[in-house]
Amino acid sequence: MEQPASESPVLAYATPMAFGNGEYGPWRDGRRLVTTHAMVLPDYCVKCNAPAGGFRLTKSYSWHSPWLYLLTPLYLVIYIIVAAIMRKTATITFGLCRHHRRRRVRAMLIGWAIGLFAIAQFCYGVHLSSIHVRYDRLGGIIASAALLEGLVGGAIGIYLSRTFIVKRIDRQYAWFKGACDDFLNSLPPLR
């Protein structure tokens, strides 16, 4: 599907990007999307390349070298400080079609629902433990299961609602995984 260069004329003095010639991005690098640190993508869904109809979502992504994870066993606080100093960020604005917006919202709602249920279950477990000594062990099991459910629910919500996975951010560009092949094929290759 061939896309128009831009919905409206691009004013070179007013915007840092010109989608028509690919000089300012975005680009493709194999199956990865490449952007600058601040990028507004064309008005097409990044998941299926359908028109996004003007819907825009702006997200900031952070990345640091995977080597920093080696600091975690030594001392978690040192890792957090070094990762905060060494991280690089990129902010991109992208479109999603109606179908993929619904999927994203549904995934977030499922994650929140599991999390809220886990909170209620934890409170019930604590309450059950405090009622009578006979229910102490059962309440502890219910509360422990609730903590596990909360972690799993949060992970499910985050995993299913994410749009992009940051692969790398350097001084000039950011590489993302998660855009569909049709969307990537509409972009010029990274030189």
BELPEHU-V321655 format. One line per field, one symbol per residue. phi: phi as a letter, one per 30 degrees, with the letter a starting at -180 (. if undefined). Layout:
phi=???
This chain:
phi=.dcdeadbdccedcbdbbddcidcjdbcbiccdbbddbbcdedbddcbidediidbbcbcbbabdddddddeddadddeddddddddbbbcbcbcbdedddddddddddddddddddddddddddddddddaedceddddddddddddddddddddddddcdcbcdcabcdcbbcbckddddddddcdddd
